[in-house]
Each structure stands twice: as structure tokens, then as C-alpha cells.
Amino acid sequence: MNYPDFIQSQPSLDIPFPEDAVTTSAVRSDGALVVFFHVHKDVEVPEHQHGAQWGTLVHGSLELTVDGHTRICGPGDSWDIPAGTPHAAILTAGSLVIDVFEETDRYPLKD
């Protein structure tokens, strides 16, 4: 499964994962950053925190730990992470994730 071409043609972001593991397409506004993640290899996102984040899993599975509570997410599941809350994830290859970040500059656009 892939995102539609018009989503894949949006700018990509400079994220801390190699392109063979995760690719991105992003839509940025004055109020939020919407990121479409396509996970190509299993990836572990270490615990971190930042501004508020909301997301949903479109395809695949992931393990999400928010403030010490872990759950397995499947397609259609969503999460709402308040600003400053520690969280981590293990993303499974083939997963499609949409995350919306309160911080419009959470990740810079790729050159």
C-alpha cells in the first residue's frame, strides 16, 4: 500500500532515519506540520518529547509508549500526545503513519 501520488509529491523532511528505512511527505501550515511517514524497515524511535502531536496508523502496526504506557496500534488507531509528554515507538516495515505536529518546524524540509 502507498499514499496517493499527490501526497508522495509533497516535500520530504530531514528526519533522523535513513531514506531506505523511512520516507516522508509533508504539508506545512502556519498552525501545524502534517507528516505522511512510509516505513520501509523496522525502526525504533527512542523516547523523546516535544510539542503536542496527534497521529493515526493507516496501514501496518506499531508499538507506542506514551508516558510509560505501551500499546500495540493497528490500522485506524490514533493517539493524542500532549506537549512535553515522553513517548517512544517501534514502527513495523510497511506501515503508513500520519502525524500532525503542533510545532510547524518540528522537522526541516530536505534540501
Secondary structure, 3 states (H helix, E strand, C coil): CCCCHHHHCCCCECCCCCCCCEEEEEEECCCCEEEEEEECCCEEEEEECCCCEEEEEEECCEEEEECCEEEEECCCCEEEECCCCCEEEEECCCCEEEEEECCCCCCCECC
